[in-house]
Amino acid sequence: MDIMHEVMDFDFDTRKVQETHFHQNLEILYVLDGAAEIQIETEKYELKKGEFLLVNANKRHSLAETEGELLIAGFRINFTKLAEYLGTNQILFWCNSGADKNEAYEPLKQVLNRILNRFYDRENEGALYLNSIYYEALYLLTSYFRIKADDSRLKGKGAPDNSRVFEIQNYVQANYQKQISLNDLAKKLYLSNAYLSKYIKKRFGLSFLEYVNNIRLFHAVDDLLYTEKKITRIALDNGFPTTASFNKAFRDIYNMTPSAYRSSIRKEQAEEKKEDSGSREAVEERVKQYLAGGISVQDDVATKNRELFAVDANKTVPLSKNWSRIINIGKIDALLDSDMQQQLLVMKEEIGFSYVRIWNIFVQDMYDEGEDGNWRYNFSRVDRGLDFLVDNGLKPYIELSFKPMDVSYSINSAMTSKDNEIIFHDRESYQKVMHDFASHLINRYGMDVVETWYFELWKDDRLNMQDENGWYFDCFEIGYHALKRISEKIKVGGAGIALGYDTHQYHRLIRNWKKRQVHPDFLTVYSYSYLLLQQDGVYFGKRSLDSNFTKNQLDIFKEVLKEEEFEPAELHITEWNFTISNRNCINDSCAQGAYVMKTCIESVGNVDMMGFWHGSDLHSEFYDTDGVLYGESGLLSRDGIKKPSFYAFHFLHFLQSDLLGKTENALLSTNGRGNYTIVCHNCKQLNYRYTMKEEKDIDVKDIGELYEDLDAIHLKFEIRNVENGDYIMRSFYVNPENGSVQELWRDMEYLRDLSKGEIEYLRRNATPKVEMRKIHVEDGILRVETKLLAHEIRALDIHYQY
């Protein structure tokens, strides 16, 4: 182990095997050639060329080459210095580019590559420059990959009580240098000694004294390695009452005395300096080869002018507008509201949604089950909602489960939360109702109509999909058979698996379903930008800053489906948004419009259907919704005012039938007859400040501070092999200066009690800006340039003039 004087250091290694070891300093292992299996505690990870992971402090880990000639770079991060900067010893990261996908991995990888490029320039001025890059790497790590104490979430009834765990950890970290006892901590937590002793043993796998001594040893090793203090002084400075107790605790962990450990490490360091020159020369040669033929990374700031993107008008593929298939509305009762009906018709006409996703079909007040076994269900309320959809050319996407009725502040807190009671408590009653429900639908709407609908069953935790014999599978099969007996063409699926949040149980859920005889016609997933991570049996939920979250997490899920050989005919994202919050003001902003367009463009070719969460702010009216906007994620406000997110879908609806190509910021299409449409965005990435605030506490005036930058971008396109002549280009755009209802409301000082006339003013003026210009083509190339402000969305509609 090297003594680290800087905040960070690095070296290369070609060893095929590294035996189990641990150290206080954090370490990033980056595979530059070959592949390796890395075990951290009980978990194993495969790292291929170009992938890296971070090993947290004091985690036992080992490494073994699995293919090729392994070349690995190790970046060591000084725990003590990092703790000083962060003001806490509670430092934990989840950073594994081989097991996870996140847009932030790429900039971190580029920074690591820049560090490696300075391998032969680490002295004098070079060291100063390296330090600046080290801090850049640490900024990215702490901004995008750190798990903080306030990220803890409960996951199921058997999960650790993270809040109490952190109370214990913080208390011990703050007092380890003193003579603390279990009794002291028990009094602080208002618990009995016996209960707390068992609790700590269960949660930490150690007795209280063992845990305290581990913390003391953690700090004592620093003194052993980095100071010349005597052993007795180190013992007393770190809370051990005597040298003997320090020696015993140290020997139990390290199998040697502190003085022997200090000697062995210093001897090891001396031997490393005299290590076999041939072996070191071999490493040096591999490094030279790698640096000579490997990474080429510019250190200067990337230009905001995007590279020219050229396409051929004669080379197209069909464009499936998967994003405009489904819109989420709410429980079926919402369809009986005249305001909701009007808003739905606007969305159908201007966005093109064809399926309306509804849930909570079955409710207690319409169901009666007598003691004699006779029962009745009144479907009249369901009929009125479905009649509205069918009469207006819309198709139901029916969720058959009992979704809770929440108004959420964030993933772990709610303004109000009410479970929807499961009214069928045995197989027979559910079979009867589902049998009659299926018959009722066919008799009322006809076979041809119902065969075009979708029926989904969500994996409500109460249905226990984690057990292969769980009630979920019984319910699914009951509904499946009830509908399929009418027609095999009726589509039945599930189960609303949460991307990123259910990652740790993907394999189990899919394997459980594989064991059953009945499999879904289509699989459904939810996508909200939250990750559930697990470290040593403790679950941490954190907001993800990955602006490519949906695409990246979908790729991970699809890889699991491929591994498990469980790939249904269709894959749907039935709910997606960057947030689950009903009170996050970003939902009302231009930033949300840019996020919507970006996510839709990324989804092309990756999923069959998508259902944005959700259609209208009417979804969560409550006592606090007296303002024009209140942070709900609807495309339309309560008063029917179109938000930037609505216009994102509206602009996407302009797209032609054939895809010419797409970039990170744009999608180009044509109808093959002289019409071309380009939709583009300037979506910005959220920064670490966003994770520091509760979602409900974000102030609309501070939104700009929550993004990495607010720079405009300049996009350039060429469509080649087009007809020469004149074209008219109409440009529609929404940005913070034009068409944003949030900005218009700002000009009214966010006053809440607006008159009908003032509401109408907002409705009329929250519309896209429109510009027109003529483009003349002489050489068969249609050239288009456009500049987009931060958070801007734009549609360029180009028509040939005959």
C-alpha positions in Angstrom: 0.0 0.0 0.0 1.4 3.4 -1.0 1.4 6.3 1.4 -0.7 8.9 -0.4 0.2 12.6 0.0 -2.0 13.8 -2.8 -5.7 13.6 -3.0 -5.4 11.0 -5.8 -2.7 8.8 -7.5 -2.6 6.1 -10.1 -0.6 3.3 -11.6 -0.8 0.4 -14.0 -0.9 -3.3 -13.3 -0.6 -6.5 -15.4 -1.0 -9.1 -12.6 -3.4 -11.9 -13.6 -4.5 -12.3 -10.0 -4.8 -10.0 -7.0 -5.6 -11.9 -3.8 -8.3 -10.7 -1.4 -7.2 -7.5 0.3 -8.7 -4.2 1.5 -7.5 -0.7 2.3 -8.9 2.6 3.6 -8.4 4.6 0.4 -11.0 4.3 -2.3 -9.9 2.7 -5.6 -11.1 2.9 -9.2 -10.2 -0.2 -11.2 -10.2 0.6 -14.9 -9.6 -2.3 -17.4 -7.6 -1.0 -20.3 -7.0 -4.4 -22.0 -8.3 -7.9 -21.5 -11.1 -8.6 -19.0 -11.3 -9.3 -15.3 -13.6 -10.7 -12.6 -13.6 -8.5 -9.5 -15.1 -9.7 -6.3 -16.1 -7.1 -3.7 -17.2 -8.8 -0.4 -19.7 -11.4 -1.7 -20.6 -9.8 -5.0 -18.8 -10.6 -8.3 -18.6 -8.2 -11.3 -17.2 -8.8 -14.8 -15.2 -5.9 -16.2 -14.5 -5.8 -19.9 -12.1 -3.6 -21.8 -13.0 0.1 -21.3 -15.1 -0.5 -18.1 -14.3 0.6 -14.6 -15.7 0.4 -11.1 -15.0 2.0 -7.7 -14.1 -0.1 -4.6 -15.3 1.7 -1.4 -13.1 2.1 1.6 -12.3 -1.1 3.6 -14.2 -3.4 1.2 -12.5 -6.7 0.8 -11.9 -7.3 -2.9 -9.9 -9.5 -5.2 -9.2 -9.6 -9.0 -8.7 -12.3 -11.6 -7.9 -12.1 -15.3 -10.7 -13.8 -17.4 -9.6 -13.1 -20.9 -6.8 -11.5 -22.9 -3.6 -10.1 -21.4 -4.9 -7.9 -18.6 -3.8 -4.3 -18.3 -5.5 -2.4 -15.6 -5.2 1.1 -14.2 -5.7 1.7 -10.5 -6.7 5.1 -9.3 -6.4 5.5 -5.5 -8.4 8.3 -3.8 -7.1 9.5 -0.4 -10.0 8.8 1.9 -8.8 11.2 4.6 -8.5 14.2 2.3 -11.8 13.4 0.6 -13.5 13.2 4.0 -12.0 16.6 4.9 -13.4 18.2 1.8 -16.9 16.6 2.2 -17.0 17.2 5.9 -18.0 13.6 6.7 -16.6 10.1 7.1 -19.8 8.7 5.7 -18.5 8.2 2.1 -20.0 5.6 -0.1 -20.2 5.4 -3.9 -21.9 3.3 -6.5 -19.9 3.6 -9.7 -19.7 0.5 -12.0 -19.8 1.2 -15.7 -19.9 -2.6 -16.4 -23.1 -3.2 -14.4 -24.8 0.2 -14.8 -25.5 2.7 -17.5 -25.4 6.5 -16.9 -24.6 9.4 -19.1 -22.1 10.6 -16.5 -19.8 7.5 -17.0 -18.6 8.9 -20.3 -17.3 12.3 -19.0 -15.7 10.5 -16.0 -14.1 8.0 -18.4 -12.7 10.9 -20.5 -11.2 12.5 -17.3 -9.6 9.2 -16.3 -8.1 8.9 -19.8 -6.7 12.4 -19.5 -5.1 11.4 -16.2 -3.6 8.3 -17.8 -2.2 10.5 -20.7 -0.1 12.3 -18.1 1.7 9.1 -16.8 5.1 10.3 -17.9 4.5 13.9 -16.8 3.8 13.6 -13.1 6.5 15.8 -11.7 6.8 19.6 -11.1 4.4 21.5 -13.3 2.9 18.2 -14.5 1.9 17.3 -11.0 0.1 20.7 -10.6 -1.8 20.0 -13.8 -2.6 16.4 -12.8 -4.0 17.7 -9.5 -6.5 19.8 -11.4 -7.7 16.8 -13.3 -7.9 14.7 -10.1 -10.3 17.3 -8.6 -12.3 17.2 -11.8 -12.6 13.4 -11.4 -13.6 13.8 -7.8 -16.2 16.4 -8.7 -17.9 14.0 -11.1 -17.7 11.1 -8.6 -19.3 13.1 -5.8 -21.9 14.8 -8.0 -23.2 11.7 -9.9 -22.2 8.6 -8.1 -22.2 9.3 -4.4 -24.8 7.7 -2.1 -25.6 10.0 0.7 -27.2 9.2 4.1 -30.4 11.1 3.1 -30.7 8.8 0.0 -31.7 5.9 2.2 -35.1 4.3 1.4 -37.0 1.4 2.8 -37.4 -1.5 0.5 -40.0 -4.0 1.7 -40.8 -4.9 5.3 -37.7 -6.9 5.9 -35.2 -4.2 4.8 -32.9 -2.5 7.3 -34.2 0.6 9.1 -31.7 2.8 7.3 -32.5 5.9 9.4 -31.5 4.1 12.7 -28.5 2.5 11.0 -27.2 6.0 10.1 -27.9 7.3 13.6 -25.7 4.5 15.0 -23.0 5.1 12.4 -22.9 8.8 12.9 -22.8 8.5 16.7 -19.8 6.1 16.6 -17.9 8.1 14.0 -18.3 11.2 16.1 -17.3 9.6 19.4 -14.9 6.7 18.6 -12.0 8.5 20.2 -13.9 8.5 23.5 -14.7 5.7 25.9 -18.2 5.1 24.6 -20.5 2.2 25.6 -23.6 0.4 24.4 -25.5 2.0 27.3 -24.5 5.5 26.1 -25.9 4.8 22.7 -29.0 3.0 24.0 -30.0 6.1 26.1 -29.5 8.4 23.1 -31.8 6.2 21.0 -34.3 5.5 23.8 -33.8 1.8 23.5 -33.0 -1.0 25.9 -29.4 -2.4 26.0 -30.6 -5.8 25.1 -32.7 -4.7 22.1 -30.0 -2.4 20.7 -27.3 -5.1 21.1 -29.4 -7.6 19.0 -30.3 -4.9 16.5 -26.6 -4.0 15.9 -25.6 -7.6 15.6 -28.4 -8.2 13.1 -27.8 -5.1 11.0 -24.0 -4.9 11.1 -23.1 -8.6 11.6 -20.9 -7.4 14.6 -21.3 -6.8 18.3 -21.3 -3.2 19.4 -17.7 -3.4 20.6 -16.5 -5.1 17.4 -18.1 -2.4 15.4 -16.6 0.4 17.4 -13.2 -1.2 17.3 -13.5 -1.5 13.5 -14.1 2.2 13.3 -11.2 2.9 15.6 -8.9 0.6 13.6 -10.0 2.3 10.4 -8.5 5.6 11.7 -5.6 3.9 13.6 -4.2 2.5 10.3 -3.9 6.0 9.0 -1.7 6.9 11.9 0.4 3.7 11.4 1.0 4.4 7.8 1.2 8.2 7.6 2.8 9.3 10.9 5.7 8.4 13.1 3.5 8.2 16.2 4.4 5.5 18.8 2.0 2.5 19.0 0.8 3.6 22.5 0.0 7.1 21.3 -1.9 5.7 18.3 -4.0 3.5 20.6 -5.0 6.3 22.9 -5.7 8.8 20.1 -8.1 6.4 18.6 -10.1 5.4 21.6 -8.4 2.2 22.8 -8.0 2.3 26.5 -4.7 0.4 26.5 -2.0 -0.7 24.0 -3.0 -4.3 24.8 -6.6 -3.8 23.7 -5.4 -2.1 20.5 -3.0 -5.0 19.8 -5.7 -7.6 20.3 -8.3 -5.8 18.2 -5.7 -5.3 15.4 -4.5 -8.9 15.5 -8.1 -10.1 15.2 -8.5 -8.3 11.9 -5.0 -8.2 10.4 -3.6 -11.4 11.9 -0.5 -9.4 13.2 0.4 -6.7 15.7 0.2 -3.0 14.7 4.0 -2.7 14.8 4.4 -5.8 12.6 1.9 -4.4 10.2 3.7 -1.1 10.0 7.0 -2.9 9.4 5.6 -5.2 6.7 4.0 -2.3 4.8 7.2 -0.3 4.9 9.2 -3.3 3.9 6.8 -3.9 1.0 7.2 -0.3 -0.1 10.9 -0.6 0.0 10.8 -3.9 -2.0 8.5 -2.3 -4.6 11.2 0.2 -5.2 13.7 -2.6 -5.8 11.3 -4.9 -7.6 12.5 -7.0 -10.4 13.4 -4.6 -13.2 12.4 -7.1 -15.9 8.8 -7.3 -14.5 8.6 -3.5 -14.2 10.0 -3.1 -17.7 7.3 -5.4 -19.0 4.6 -3.2 -17.4 6.3 -0.1 -18.7 6.3 -1.5 -22.2 2.5 -2.4 -22.1 1.8 1.1 -20.8 3.8 2.7 -23.7 2.0 0.6 -26.2 -1.3 1.5 -24.7 -0.6 5.2 -24.6 0.8 5.2 -28.1 -2.1 3.5 -29.7 -4.9 4.2 -27.3 -6.6 7.2 -26.0 -6.6 10.6 -27.7 -8.5 13.1 -25.5 -8.5 16.8 -25.9 -8.1 18.8 -22.7 -9.7 21.9 -24.1 -13.4 22.7 -23.6 -15.7 21.2 -26.2 -17.3 23.6 -28.6 -21.0 24.2 -28.4 -21.2 24.1 -32.2 -22.4 20.6 -33.0 -20.8 18.7 -36.0 -22.6 18.9 -39.3 -25.1 16.0 -39.6 -25.7 14.8 -43.2 -28.4 12.4 -44.4 -29.4 11.0 -47.8 -33.0 11.7 -48.8 -33.1 8.4 -50.7 -32.1 6.3 -47.7 -34.8 6.0 -45.2 -36.5 3.4 -42.8 -40.1 3.5 -41.5 -40.5 5.7 -38.4 -42.6 4.2 -35.6 -43.8 7.0 -33.3 -43.8 4.8 -30.2 -44.0 7.8 -27.9 -47.4 8.8 -29.1 -49.2 5.5 -28.5 -50.2 5.7 -24.9 -51.1 8.6 -22.5 -51.7 7.9 -18.8 -54.9 9.5 -17.4 -55.7 7.9 -14.1 -58.5 5.9 -12.5 -61.4 5.2 -14.7 -63.6 7.7 -12.9 -61.4 10.5 -14.4 -63.0 9.7 -17.8 -66.4 10.8 -16.4 -65.1 14.4 -15.8 -66.0 16.8 -18.6 -62.8 18.8 -18.2 -60.7 15.7 -18.5 -62.7 14.6 -21.6 -62.1 17.9 -23.3 -58.4 17.7 -22.5 -58.2 14.1 -23.8 -59.7 15.2 -27.1 -57.1 18.0 -27.5 -54.3 15.5 -26.9 -55.8 13.1 -29.4 -56.1 15.8 -32.1 -52.8 17.7 -31.6 -50.5 14.9 -30.3 -52.0 11.8 -31.8 -52.3 9.5 -28.8 -54.3 6.4 -29.6 -54.4 4.5 -26.3 -55.6 5.9 -23.0 -54.2 4.1 -19.9 -56.6 3.8 -17.0 -56.7 1.8 -13.8 -58.7 0.9 -10.7 -61.5 -0.6 -12.8 -62.8 -2.6 -9.8 -64.0 -0.6 -6.8 -65.7 -1.7 -3.5 -68.9 0.4 -3.9 -69.8 -1.4 -7.1 -69.3 -4.9 -5.8 -71.3 -7.0 -3.4 -70.5 -10.6 -2.4 -73.2 -12.2 -0.3 -72.7 -14.7 2.4 -74.5 -17.3 0.3 -71.8 -17.0 -2.4 -74.0 -15.0 -4.8 -72.4 -11.7 -5.9 -73.1 -8.8 -8.1 -70.8 -6.2 -9.9 -72.2 -3.1 -11.5 -70.1 -2.2 -14.5 -72.1 1.0 -15.4 -69.4 3.4 -14.2 -66.8 1.5 -16.3 -69.1 1.6 -19.3 -69.5 5.3 -19.2 -65.7 5.8 -19.2 -65.1 3.3 -21.9 -68.0 4.5 -24.0 -66.4 8.0 -24.1 -63.1 6.5 -25.4 -64.7 4.2 -28.0 -67.1 6.9 -29.3 -64.2 9.3 -29.9 -61.9 6.8 -31.6 -59.6 6.1 -28.6 -58.6 2.7 -27.3 -58.4 1.7 -23.7 -55.1 0.4 -22.1 -56.6 -1.1 -19.0 -54.5 -1.7 -15.9 -56.3 -4.4 -13.9 -54.6 -4.0 -10.5 -55.5 -1.8 -7.5 -53.1 1.2 -7.8 -52.6 3.4 -4.7 -54.0 6.9 -4.8 -50.9 9.0 -4.0 -50.0 12.7 -4.3 -46.3 12.4 -4.0 -43.6 15.0 -3.1 -40.8 12.6 -4.0 -40.0 8.9 -4.3 -40.1 8.5 -0.5 -42.6 11.1 0.8 -46.2 11.9 -0.1 -48.7 14.6 0.7 -51.3 11.9 0.8 -51.1 8.2 0.3 -54.1 5.8 0.3 -53.9 2.2 -0.6 -56.6 1.0 -2.9 -58.1 -2.1 -1.2 -57.9 -5.3 -3.1 -61.5 -6.4 -3.0 -61.1 -10.0 -4.2 -59.6 -12.1 -1.5 -59.7 -15.5 -3.0 -59.2 -17.2 -6.4 -62.9 -18.0 -6.9 -64.3 -14.5 -6.4 -61.6 -13.0 -8.8 -62.3 -15.7 -11.4 -66.1 -14.9 -11.3 -65.6 -11.2 -11.7 -62.9 -11.4 -14.4 -65.0 -14.0 -16.3 -68.1 -11.7 -16.3 -66.0 -8.6 -17.0 -64.5 -10.1 -20.1 -68.0 -11.3 -21.3 -69.5 -7.9 -20.6 -66.8 -6.1 -22.7 -67.3 -8.4 -25.7 -71.1 -8.2 -25.5 -71.0 -4.4 -25.3 -68.2 -3.4 -27.7 -67.8 -6.4 -30.0 -65.0 -8.8 -30.6 -63.2 -6.7 -33.3 -63.0 -3.7 -31.0 -61.8 -5.4 -27.8 -59.1 -7.4 -29.7 -57.3 -4.1 -30.3 -57.2 -3.2 -26.5 -54.4 -4.0 -24.0 -54.9 -5.4 -20.5 -52.1 -5.1 -18.0 -51.6 -6.4 -14.4 -49.1 -4.4 -12.3 -46.9 -6.2 -9.8 -48.5 -4.6 -6.6 -46.2 -5.6 -3.7 -49.2 -7.1 -2.0 -49.4 -9.7 -4.8 -45.8 -10.9 -4.1 -44.3 -11.4 -7.5 -41.0 -12.2 -5.9 -42.3 -15.7 -5.0 -42.9 -18.0 -7.9 -46.1 -19.2 -6.2 -47.1 -15.6 -5.4 -50.6 -14.3 -5.8 -49.5 -12.1 -8.7 -49.2 -15.1 -11.0 -52.5 -16.5 -10.0 -54.2 -13.2 -10.6 -52.4 -12.8 -13.9 -53.4 -16.2 -15.1 -57.0 -15.8 -14.0 -57.3 -12.6 -16.0 -55.4 -14.1 -18.9 -57.6 -17.1 -19.3 -60.8 -15.0 -18.8 -59.9 -12.8 -21.7 -58.3 -15.4 -23.9 -61.3 -17.7 -23.7 -63.1 -14.9 -25.7 -60.3 -14.4 -28.2 -56.7 -15.4 -28.5 -56.0 -12.0 -30.1 -56.7 -10.1 -26.9 -53.4 -9.0 -25.5 -52.6 -9.5 -21.8 -49.4 -8.5 -20.1 -47.5 -7.0 -17.1 -45.9 -6.3 -14.7 -44.7 -2.7 -14.4 -41.1 -3.5 -13.4 -39.4 -0.3 -12.3 -36.2 0.3 -14.4 -33.3 1.1 -12.2 -35.3 0.6 -9.0 -36.0 -3.1 -9.4 -32.6 -3.9 -10.9 -31.5 -6.2 -8.1 -34.6 -8.4 -8.7 -34.8 -8.5 -12.5 -33.5 -12.0 -12.7 -35.7 -13.3 -9.9 -38.9 -11.8 -11.3 -38.2 -13.1 -14.8 -37.2 -16.6 -13.6 -40.3 -16.8 -11.5 -42.5 -16.0 -14.6 -40.6 -18.4 -16.7 -41.5 -21.3 -14.4 -45.2 -20.6 -14.9 -47.1 -22.1 -17.7 -48.7 -18.8 -18.8 -46.4 -16.0 -20.1 -47.4 -12.4 -21.0 -48.1 -11.3 -24.5 -46.2 -8.1 -23.7 -43.9 -6.9 -20.9 -44.3 -3.5 -19.2 -41.8 -1.4 -17.3 -41.9 1.9 -15.5 -39.1 4.5 -15.9 -38.5 7.2 -13.4 -35.0 8.6 -12.8 -34.4 6.8 -9.5 -31.9 4.1 -8.7 -32.1 1.5 -5.8 -28.6 0.5 -4.9 -27.6 -2.1 -2.4 -24.4 -2.1 -0.2 -23.9 -4.7 2.5 -27.6 -5.5 2.8 -28.6 -1.9 3.0 -30.7 -0.4 0.2 -30.1 3.2 -1.0 -32.5 5.0 -3.3 -31.1 7.9 -5.1 -32.2 10.4 -7.8 -30.2 9.7 -11.0 -28.7 12.6 -12.9 -28.4 10.5 -16.0 -30.2 12.4 -18.7 -30.2 9.2 -20.8 -31.7 7.2 -17.9 -34.6 5.6 -19.7 -32.4 4.4 -22.6 -29.6 3.2 -20.4 -31.8 1.4 -17.9 -33.9 -0.1 -20.7 -30.7 -1.5 -22.3 -29.8 -3.2 -19.0 -33.3 -4.7 -18.6 -33.3 -6.0 -22.2 -29.9 -7.6 -21.6 -31.4 -9.5 -18.7 -34.3 -10.6 -20.9 -31.9 -11.9 -23.4 -29.8 -13.7 -20.8 -33.0 -15.3 -19.4 -34.3 -16.1 -22.9 -37.6 -14.4 -22.0 -38.3 -11.9 -24.8 -42.0 -11.3 -25.4 -43.3 -10.0 -28.7 -43.7 -6.4 -27.3 -42.0 -4.3 -24.7 -43.9 -1.2 -23.3 -42.9 1.6 -21.0 -46.3 2.2 -19.6 -45.1 5.0 -17.3 -42.1 7.3 -17.8 -40.9 10.7 -16.6 -37.8 12.0 -14.9 -39.7 12.3 -11.6 -42.5 10.7 -9.8 -43.3 13.9 -7.9 -46.6 15.7 -8.3 -45.1 18.8 -6.8 -41.8 19.4 -8.8 -41.9 22.8 -10.6 -39.5 21.5 -13.3 -42.5 19.6 -14.6 -44.0 22.9 -15.7 -40.8 24.3 -17.3 -39.2 24.4 -20.7 -36.5 22.0 -19.3 -39.3 19.4 -19.1 -40.2 20.0 -22.7 -36.6 19.4 -23.8 -36.3 16.3 -21.6 -39.5 14.9 -23.2 -38.2 15.4 -26.7 -34.8 14.0 -25.9 -36.2 10.9 -24.3 -38.6 10.3 -27.2 -35.8 10.6 -29.8 -33.6 8.2 -27.9 -36.5 5.7 -27.7 -36.8 5.2 -31.5 -36.2 1.6 -32.2 -35.7 0.6 -28.6 -39.3 0.0 -27.3 -42.7 -0.7 -28.9 -44.9 1.7 -27.0 -44.4 4.4 -24.4 -46.9 6.0 -22.0 -45.9 9.4 -20.6 -46.7 10.1 -16.9 -49.1 11.8 -17.4 -51.8 13.7 -19.4 -53.3 16.3 -17.1 -52.7 18.2 -13.9 -56.3 17.3 -13.0 -54.7 14.0 -11.9 -53.7 15.3 -8.5 -55.9 18.3 -7.6 -55.6 18.9 -3.8 -55.9 21.6 -1.2 -52.6 23.1 -2.4 -53.5 23.4 -6.1 -55.0 26.9 -6.1 -52.2 28.3 -8.4 -52.1 28.2 -12.2 -49.3 25.6 -12.0 -48.3 23.5 -9.0 -45.5 21.1 -10.2 -47.8 18.3 -11.5 -46.4 16.4 -14.5 -49.4 16.8 -16.8 -49.0 18.0 -20.3 -52.0 20.3 -19.8 -52.6 22.4 -16.7 -55.8 22.1 -14.7 -57.2 25.0 -16.8 -56.2 23.3 -20.1 -53.1 25.5 -20.7 -50.5 23.7 -22.8 -47.2 23.3 -21.2 -43.8 23.0 -22.9 -44.0 19.2 -22.5 -47.3 19.3 -24.5 -45.5 21.1 -27.3 -42.7 18.6 -27.3 -45.2 15.9 -28.2 -47.0 18.3 -30.6 -43.7 19.0 -32.5 -42.9 15.2 -32.6 -46.4 14.7 -34.1 -45.2 16.8 -37.1 -42.7 14.1 -38.1 -43.1 12.4 -41.4 -43.5 8.7 -42.0 -39.9 7.9 -42.9 -36.8 8.3 -40.7 -33.7 9.9 -42.3 -31.5 9.8 -39.2 -31.1 11.0 -35.6 -28.5 12.6 -33.4 -28.2 13.3 -29.7 -30.2 16.5 -30.3 -32.3 15.9 -33.4 -34.4 13.6 -35.5 -34.9 14.0 -39.3 -37.8 12.6 -41.3 -39.4 12.8 -44.7 -42.5 11.6 -46.6 -40.5 10.9 -49.7 -42.4 13.6 -51.7 -40.5 16.7 -51.0 -41.6 17.3 -47.3 -39.0 17.2 -44.5 -39.4 17.6 -40.8 -36.6 18.1 -38.2 -37.4 18.2 -34.5 -34.5 19.2 -32.2 -33.9 20.2 -28.6 -31.2 21.6 -26.3 -31.8 19.5 -23.2 -29.5 20.2 -20.3 -28.2 17.8 -17.7 -29.2 18.3 -14.1 -26.3 18.8 -11.7 -25.6 17.7 -8.1 -27.5 20.7 -6.7 -30.7 19.0 -7.9 -30.1 16.1 -5.5 -29.4 18.5 -2.6 -33.0 19.7 -2.5 -36.3 18.0 -1.8 -38.3 18.0 -5.1 -41.2 19.9 -3.5 -38.8 22.6 -2.2 -37.3 23.5 -5.6 -38.1 27.2 -6.2 -39.2 28.1 -9.8 -36.7 31.0 -9.7 -33.8 28.6 -9.0 -34.4 26.1 -11.8 -31.5 27.5 -13.9 -29.0 26.8 -11.1 -29.8 23.0 -11.2 -28.3 22.4 -14.6 -24.7 21.9 -15.7 -24.8 24.8 -18.2 -27.2 27.1 -19.9 -25.3 27.4 -23.2 -27.1 27.7 -26.5 -26.2 25.2 -29.3 -25.8 25.6 -33.0 -27.1 22.7 -35.1 -26.2 22.2 -38.8 -27.9 19.7 -41.1 -27.6 18.6 -44.8 -30.2 16.6 -46.6 -28.6 15.3 -49.8 -30.1 14.2 -53.1 -33.2 16.4 -52.8 -35.1 18.2 -55.6 -33.5 21.5 -56.7 -35.7 24.5 -56.3 -37.4 26.6 -53.6 -38.5 25.3 -50.2 -40.4 27.1 -47.5 -39.3 26.3 -43.9 -41.6 27.0 -41.0 -39.9 27.1 -37.6 -42.0 26.5 -34.5 -40.2 26.8 -31.1 -40.7 27.1 -27.4 -38.1 28.4 -25.0 -37.9 30.4 -21.8 -38.5 33.6 -23.8 -41.3 32.3 -26.0 -44.4 30.1 -25.4 -43.7 29.0 -21.8 -46.7 29.3 -19.5 -44.3 29.2 -16.5 -42.5 32.3 -17.7 -45.7 34.0 -18.5 -47.0 33.3 -15.0 -43.7 34.7 -13.7 -44.5 38.0 -15.4 -47.7 38.0 -13.2 -45.5 37.5 -10.1 -46.9 34.0 -9.7 -50.2 35.4 -8.3 -52.5 32.6 -7.4 -56.0 34.2 -7.6 -56.3 34.9 -11.3 -59.5 35.9 -13.1 -61.0 34.0 -16.0 -59.7 36.6 -18.3 -56.2 36.3 -17.0 -56.3 32.5 -17.3 -57.5 33.0 -20.9 -54.6 35.4 -21.6 -52.1 32.6 -20.4 -53.9 30.1 -22.6 -53.7 32.3 -25.7 -50.1 33.3 -25.2 -48.6 30.0 -24.1 -48.1 29.0 -27.7 -45.0 28.4 -29.9 -43.3 31.2 -31.7 -43.5 30.8 -35.5 -41.0 32.0 -38.2 -40.8 31.3 -41.9 -38.1 31.6 -44.5 -37.3 30.5 -48.1 -34.5 28.1 -48.9 -33.2 27.8 -52.4 -31.4 24.5 -53.5 -29.2 24.4 -56.6 -26.8 21.4 -55.9 -29.3 18.9 -54.6 -28.3 19.6 -51.0 -30.8 21.1 -48.5 -28.8 23.0 -45.9 -30.4 23.9 -42.6 -28.9 25.7 -39.6 -30.6 26.6 -36.3 -29.6 27.9 -32.9 -31.4 26.7 -29.8 -31.3 28.4 -26.4 -31.0 26.3 -23.3 -34.1 24.1 -22.8 -35.5 25.0 -26.2 -37.5 22.7 -28.4 -38.0 23.3 -32.1 -39.8 21.8 -35.1 -38.5 22.7 -38.6 -41.2 21.9 -41.2 -39.9 22.1 -44.7 -42.0 21.9 -47.9 -40.9 21.9 -51.6 -42.6 24.6 -53.6 -44.0 23.3 -56.9 
